[in-house]
Amino acid sequence: MLRYNSTRGDAPPLDFADTLLTGLAPDGGLYVPDEFPTLPEIAPDASYADAASAVMWPFVEGTLPRPAFDSIVAEAYATFDHDEVCPLVRLDDRRWLLELFHGPTIAFKDVALQLVGRLFDHFLIERDRRATILVATSGDTGSAAMQGCLGRDSLDCVVLFPEGRVSDVQRRQMTTLDAPNLHAVALAGTFDDCQDIVKAAFADRAFRDEVSLSAMNSINWGRVMAQVVYYVTARQALRRQGEEAPPVFSVPTGNFGNVLAGWVAQQMGLDVGGFLVASNTNDILTRWLETGRLSMEPVVPTLSPSMDIQVSSNLERLLHQLLGRDGDGTGELLREFRASGTVDAPRPEGWWSARLDDDDTLAVIAEHHAASGRLLDPHSAVGVGAVDRVDDLPDAPVVCLATAHAAKFPDAVEAATGVRPPLPSHLSDLLDLPERAGTVTADLDAVEAVVRAAVAG
Ligand SMILES: *Cc1c(COP(=O)(O)O)cnc(C)c1O
C-alpha cells in the first residue's frame, strides 16, 4: 500500500484515506506518495471512468475495495454533460484543446471535486464521522466544492465569497443551490479577508475539533490525483488521431495544481514533450522559470481571476522532488520565501513559460473567434496564446488545457468578440432561480458563529 509523507518530512506517514481527510500535513507541508506508481495499460477504447479508475487505483489501493472505488469514479464522471468527459478537440494545425469544462460548474475544478466529495463521503461514513468543509473562494472553487458536497450526507459545506467581487454567474452558481448541507455566505471584505479568516478558523484548534473542520483546497492530494487522469487520456486521444510525438501541455496556471498533475503523470511514465506554464500579469511562475528566483509581487486583478495568485502552494511538491525529497531543505526554502518574499529555487528540465496581460488575452480570444468561430474563456486563452510566445518549443502537438467554459466569463468574451456566450443547457435557468445566501462581517468570531449555525442545521 502506498504511504504519503509530508514535503517537510516532519509528520507521520498516512495512507490515502487519512491523507485525503487531513489535507495539509501538521508540519505545514503537503502530502506526496512515497513513490510514483507506474501507469497501468489502458485499453484504447476504455471509457474515461474506466481509464480514471485504472490510473488512480495504485494511489488508493488498500483503503477501499476496487468495486466501491470503481462505482464512486463512475458516479463522479456521470455528472459531466459530454460522453468523453474531457474531450480533446483540434484547434488549428498545431494546437488541440483539452476541454475540462463539461462538469456541473463549467470549470475544470469539477474534474477533481466531483470525485473528492464522493471519496470524503465514503471514508467518513466508514468511520461513522461527519465533517465540515470550509472554503474561501474568489469564484470557481466555491461552487465546485458545493457541487462536490451536494447529496453527500456526511458533509456540511460552508463557502465564503467576497461580497460584490465575484461575477453574477459565479455567485448564482453558489446561491441558487438549494440543499440543507450547502451554505453560501457573502463576506463583507475581499478574497484575502475570506482566506485569512478560513486560515484562522483552521488554526483555532478548539473550533476545528468542535465542527470537524476539513479542507478540499487544491493542495489536497485527492485533487492532484484526479487531475492526472486527463493527461493520460489526452495522450491516448492524440494517438487515436495518428499523432505519435509526445505532446507539450500548455497549462493556464494559478495555484500550480493542474500542471503539477501533468508532471505526476510524467513521473508515472507518460511520454510528455514538456510543460508550458502560462501566466497572466501575476507572473511569479514565469519569472521563476526564466531566472531561477521566486519573488513575490502584489496580486493584480485580471480578466482571468482564478489565476490571480502570487504564492502557488502546489509548487512545494515539485520543489521537494527537485531538492531530492529533502524535507528539511524544502521547509527551509519555503520558510525563507514566506519570510522575505524572495528565494532562489531549483527549476525542472523541459519546461517553458509565457505571460499574457489582459490586452493580449482579449486579442487571443478575438483571433480564435475570427479564425474558427470558437469562443475561448480568458483562462483558456492565456494557455492558447502562450504557445505563440515561446520560440523553442519542440515540433510536436501542443495540448492547451481549456479550464473554463466561455459562458463563465461572458463579459470578457463579449468585450473581445461582440458575442455573449450562452450558458450550456443544464445551467440555462441559472439567471432565473431564486438566490439564498447568508452574510457575515470580516471577523473570525462572526464566521465561526455562522459555521456553527450551519452545522446545527
Ligand atoms: C483554478 C483555475 C485555474 C488555475 O489552476 P491551478 O490548478 O490553480 O493552477 C485556471 N483556470 C481556471 C478557470 C480555474 O478555475
The ligand as an ORCA input file, in Angstrom:
! r2SCAN-3c Opt
* xyz 0 1
  C      -8.393     27.246    -10.713
  C      -8.334     27.662    -12.138
  C      -7.104     27.789    -12.830
  C      -5.769     27.606    -12.144
  O      -5.491     26.262    -11.864
  P      -4.349     25.861    -10.821
  O      -4.514     24.412    -10.597
  O      -4.663     26.666     -9.581
  O      -3.037     26.226    -11.408
  C      -7.139     28.117    -14.175
  N      -8.310     28.344    -14.813
  C      -9.500     28.229    -14.189
  C     -10.745     28.507    -14.949
  C      -9.571     27.880    -12.834
  O     -10.762     27.779    -12.219
*
